[in-house]
Amino acid sequence: MARMSAKRKSNPRKKAKKSPPRKAKKALRQVKKVPAPRRAAEVGGEKLTLNHAMVYAADVRRALGFYRDLLGFKLVDEFRHEGIPVYARLRAPGGDGTIALHLAGPGTPLASDGVRLYFEIREVDDFCRKLQGKGFYITQMPRMMPWGWRHAYLNDPDGHEISIYWAGENRMKKTVMRAAKEVEQAASAKGR
């Protein structure tokens, strides 16, 4: 019995991948680097800075009780209408950052979905225990997050989300996932 070799027939539907011509490959390698245009925030040598965050409140006096009396912000300015605070500007106790509290108009929703205020302090755990000692509820006690920052979460009296955290040297790094893994590995190695 004679053996017949089966030849593979080419499938006309399948087309072979063609590599780009040599000239195109060379052109791809020789892409000129074009300098990025100057950002509007850097024109004239000046850079844009963050001045403050505006926090709308149903009751500015109550909000002052939280930010000034509980978190330790320092009152910079206050405006009253008929003896009632309607605006207050506060400076963070550990820096130049400021927030402004502004009385929300009638019927103005206070929900700030997608916005959260971040306040950084090295001793996150101690700070949160002090807040709890004053009767304040922390929605999440401090814990190490996968990106290498230690976070606690809470809400101000108007429901605005706040994170009290410590990032330390990781704060300005592009990615800290590697650092987070190293922290996890070091913690698990200690537990062995």
Buried (B, 14 or more C-beta within 10 A) or exposed (E): EEEEEEEEEEEEEEEEEEEEEEEEEEEEEEEEEEEEEEEEEEEEEEEEEEEEEEBBBBBBBBBBEBBBEBBBBEEEEBEEEEEEBBBBBBBBEEEEBBBBBBBBEEEEEBEBEEEEBBBBBEEBBEBBEEBEEEEBEBEEBBEBBEBBBBBBBBBBBBEBBBBBBBBEEBEEEEEBEEBBEEBEEEEEEEEE
